[in-house]
Amino acid sequence: MTSPAKLPPTLTSRFLEAVELASEVHGEQRRNGTAIPFLAHLLVVAGLVLEDGGDENDTVAAMLHDTVEDGGGRAMLEHITERFGDRVAMIVEACSDTLDPEHEERWIVRKRRYLAHLPQVVDDHVLRVVLADKVHNARSIVRDYREEGDALWERFAERTAQEQVWYYRALLRFFSENRPGPLTEDLRRAVEELELLVALDELAAPSQSR
């Protein structure tokens, strides 16, 4: 007997409230070096979370996953807890490199700390939102790299192409071991294309410098 298909989660006014809060925080922001509204990233991540079977808490957290790191800090995390509950706040905190955005650190330092912390995360709801975020970031980098080539890295003053590859390889290793599935395969394809594009640029570099 075939089991009934799992119904998608019902999104209530909580999700619309999350969209509203995200718009308040990120409404004027654009994706780094582009004219694309930052809200587009949040909406895509929320969509990936829903496609992967996430519930409303996961989807609300996906909309808010950058609000703490992008300037709200601990006060924003407390606000999210009060407005959306402990589960949403816990997921948002797990997605954040730092709870103190005013404390400036180099990109590589933050990412090393984040990667060191990831093995402690065992909650599948957290991993789903983190993975959806990384998938869309990796896809966006690859898409822009195809169009702009090596000039893309001028947007990122703190990081090189090789550092980006290192970071996404590490993420892929973690998720391949801890959360295999369609979303991790999406990350694999993006990382493999990123590696190929960087390798081709490096091969072309000596001939271009002659």
C-alpha positions in Angstrom: 0.0 0.0 0.0 1.4 3.4 -1.0 1.8 5.8 1.9 0.1 9.1 1.5 2.2 12.0 0.2 3.5 14.3 2.9 1.6 17.6 2.8 3.6 20.8 2.7 3.7 22.8 5.9 1.0 25.5 6.4 2.6 28.9 6.5 0.7 31.3 8.9 1.0 35.0 9.6 4.3 34.2 11.4 6.0 33.8 8.1 4.6 37.1 6.8 5.8 38.8 10.0 9.3 37.3 9.3 9.2 38.7 5.8 8.3 42.1 7.2 11.1 42.0 9.8 13.6 40.9 7.2 12.5 43.8 5.0 13.0 46.2 7.8 16.5 45.0 8.4 17.7 44.3 4.8 15.3 46.3 2.7 17.9 48.8 1.5 20.7 46.2 1.1 21.9 44.6 -2.1 23.9 41.4 -2.8 27.6 42.2 -2.7 28.6 44.0 -5.9 25.2 43.7 -7.5 21.9 45.5 -7.8 20.0 42.4 -6.6 18.0 43.1 -3.4 19.3 41.1 -0.5 15.8 40.0 0.2 16.0 37.8 -2.9 18.6 35.7 -1.2 16.4 35.3 1.9 13.4 34.3 -0.2 15.3 31.8 -2.2 16.8 30.2 1.0 13.3 30.0 2.5 12.1 28.3 -0.7 14.9 25.8 -0.6 14.0 25.0 3.0 10.4 24.4 2.1 11.4 22.2 -0.9 13.5 20.2 1.5 10.6 19.5 3.8 11.2 22.2 6.3 8.4 23.3 8.7 7.2 26.8 9.5 9.9 27.4 12.1 12.6 26.4 9.6 11.1 28.7 7.0 10.8 31.7 9.4 14.4 31.1 10.5 15.5 31.0 6.8 14.0 34.5 6.3 15.8 35.8 9.4 19.0 33.9 9.3 21.2 37.0 8.5 19.4 39.6 10.7 21.7 39.0 13.7 25.0 38.8 11.8 24.2 41.8 9.6 23.9 44.3 12.4 21.2 43.3 14.9 23.5 41.3 17.2 22.3 40.0 20.5 19.5 42.5 20.8 18.0 41.2 17.5 18.4 37.6 18.7 16.4 38.5 21.8 13.8 40.2 19.7 13.4 37.1 17.5 13.1 34.9 20.6 10.3 37.0 21.9 8.5 37.4 18.6 9.0 34.0 17.0 10.0 31.6 19.8 13.1 29.7 21.0 13.2 27.3 18.0 13.5 30.0 15.4 16.0 31.9 17.5 18.1 28.8 18.0 18.3 28.2 14.2 19.1 31.8 13.5 21.9 31.8 16.1 23.4 28.6 14.6 23.4 30.3 11.1 25.4 33.4 12.5 29.1 33.7 12.3 29.0 36.1 15.2 26.5 37.6 17.7 28.7 40.7 18.0 28.8 42.3 14.5 30.4 45.4 15.7 33.5 43.4 16.7 35.4 43.3 13.4 37.3 40.1 12.5 38.9 38.9 9.2 36.7 36.7 7.0 39.0 33.7 7.3 39.0 33.9 11.1 35.2 33.9 11.3 34.9 31.0 8.8 37.5 28.9 10.6 35.6 29.3 13.8 32.3 28.6 12.1 33.6 25.3 10.5 35.0 24.3 13.9 31.6 24.8 15.4 29.6 22.9 12.8 30.3 19.3 14.0 28.5 20.3 17.3 25.3 20.9 15.3 23.2 17.8 15.3 19.7 19.3 14.9 18.4 18.5 11.4 16.3 21.6 11.3 19.4 23.8 11.9 21.4 21.8 9.3 18.6 22.2 6.7 18.6 26.0 7.0 22.4 26.3 7.1 22.7 24.1 4.0 20.1 26.0 2.1 22.0 29.2 2.8 25.3 27.8 1.6 23.7 26.3 -1.5 22.3 29.6 -2.7 25.5 31.5 -1.8 27.6 28.9 -3.8 25.2 29.0 -6.8 25.3 32.8 -6.8 29.1 32.9 -6.7 29.3 30.4 -9.6 26.7 32.3 -11.7 28.6 35.6 -11.2 31.9 33.9 -11.9 30.7 32.7 -15.2 29.8 36.2 -16.2 32.6 38.2 -14.7 35.5 35.8 -14.5 38.4 36.6 -12.1 37.2 40.2 -11.7 34.5 38.8 -9.4 37.0 38.5 -6.5 37.5 42.3 -6.5 34.2 42.5 -4.6 35.6 40.5 -1.8 38.6 42.4 -0.4 39.2 40.0 2.5 39.2 36.7 0.6 40.8 35.1 -2.4 39.4 32.6 -4.9 41.4 29.8 -3.2 40.0 30.8 0.2 36.5 30.6 -1.2 37.2 27.1 -2.6 38.7 26.0 0.7 35.6 27.1 2.6 33.1 25.5 0.3 35.1 22.3 0.1 35.0 22.1 3.9 31.3 22.7 3.9 30.7 20.1 1.3 32.7 17.5 3.2 30.7 18.2 6.4 27.3 18.0 4.7 28.2 14.9 2.7 29.0 13.1 5.9 26.2 14.5 8.0 23.3 15.3 5.8 23.4 13.5 2.4 20.5 14.2 0.1 19.3 16.3 -2.8 20.3 19.7 -1.2 23.8 18.4 -0.5 24.0 17.3 -4.1 23.1 20.8 -5.2 25.9 22.1 -3.1 28.3 19.5 -4.6 27.5 20.6 -8.1 28.0 24.2 -7.3 31.3 23.6 -5.5 32.6 21.4 -8.3 31.9 24.0 -10.9 33.5 26.7 -8.7 36.6 24.5 -8.4 36.7 24.0 -12.1 36.3 27.7 -12.9 39.1 28.7 -10.4 41.4 26.0 -11.8 40.8 27.2 -15.4 41.6 30.7 -14.4 44.8 29.7 -12.7 45.9 27.7 -15.8 45.1 30.7 -18.1 47.0 33.2 -15.8 50.6 32.4 -16.9 49.7 32.8 -20.6 47.8 36.0 -20.0 50.8 37.5 -18.2 53.2 36.9 -21.1 
